[in-house]
Amino acid sequence: MGFLRFLKREKREKEFHELDLPPAPPSLEGFEDDTPKLPDFPDIDEKPDGKDIGPQFNFPEEGDNLSEFPSLAELEETLSPIPPVRAPPAPKLPPLSEPLPEPEQAMIEENPEMQDAMPIKDNTFFREEENILGAKQKPWQAMKSGRTIYLRVDKFRSVLGNINMIRNDLKKSEDALMKLENMKNAEYKSFDKMKSSLEDLQKKITFVDKTLFKGD
């Protein structure tokens, strides 16, 4: 295979040699003689300054034609004074025919009628002994008030919480009473059984006594 590749390379080189080449360009001999000669630059001893180049203008020197600025006192005299600005008068409102109502108070004020209707005890909650014994309480009286009374939300919640606690205490006391009642009934039943057993024993003793001492 290598030998065949060598033959292929030689064949390609022969094909390149057989191609037609373009003709060579003509020679440049005698062409430089026809070109015109340029003039030589003159010899300059000193370099020119840039001031003389271009048109010249005569500007006035500083301070010749400038006008002086006026002083502050002269300016104040020439200026006219500024007139003072006055605010427009406030409109007058017509008088009210009826007086405004007073704002209602948001909190409950101390009322002597309320204190008489709801007696205050030392403890906020009722004792279990008083609930069990059924302590007498004053009858509820309607509170007389000529205006609407408002109660704050936090106080209302505290009142509801106290009511729930009182209900729980009442329920506990009722449960205790039921337990005592059940214990009492159980004791009565045990007493009845003991009584019946004693009566039977008495009857038996009487029968034995009669049978033993019958002949005497």
PyMOL commands that set and color helices and strands:
alter all, ss='L'
color gray80, all
select helices_A, chain A and resi 2-18+32-34+72-78+112-117+128-133+153-212
alter helices_A, ss='H'
color red, helices_A
deselect
rebuild
show_as cartoon
